[in-house]
Amino acid sequence: MCIRWRAARIPASVLYKVRATGILWLWGIHLEYTEKLGRRVRIWHHGGTIFGARAIGDDVHLRQNTTFGSARLDARFAKPTIGNRVDVGCGAVVLGHVQVGDDSVIGANAVVIRDVPPRSVAAGVPARIVKTLEPSCRLQG
């Protein structure tokens, strides 16, 4: 949608829709075209994966059967934002206007409906913060 010239944006949108449908049928991955996707986002296993987030940051690891999206039909534009270096476990669901902080871990089968602070581990249904990770030690020189 960054293409400003309408005559070029229409064929690009049609091409995207055709390719997105093919990816959904072949690999089971759905990615909305309005989503901002960071660099080096790794989808570990395909199949049953739906990404309806507002944005996914850099160096994010996503496992199979992961779902991001709105929590209710009356709030379909309230989508989650996933920070940088987040690790999302198998079967995790992140719903609504949720901010997942940088360097966080979402456990397997967790249902996240509240914000996750940076460097935290969230697990359970509904997800709770079970641990806060220490900042990594870096050599200064």
Long-range contacts (C-beta under 8 A, 24 or more apart in sequence): 1-33, 1-34, 38-84, 45-90, 52-79, 53-79, 53-80, 53-81, 53-82, 53-94, 54-79, 54-80, 54-81, 55-81, 55-82, 56-82, 57-82, 57-83, 57-84, 57-85, 57-86, 57-102, 58-84, 58-85, 59-84, 59-85, 60-84, 60-85, 60-86, 60-87, 60-88, 61-86, 61-87, 61-88, 62-88, 63-88, 63-89, 63-90, 63-91, 63-92, 63-108, 64-90, 64-91, 65-90, 65-91, 66-90, 66-91, 66-92, 66-93, 67-92, 67-93, 67-94, 67-95, 68-93, 68-94, 68-95, 69-94, 69-95, 70-95, 70-96, 71-95, 71-96, 71-113, 72-96, 80-112, 83-118, 103-133, 105-133
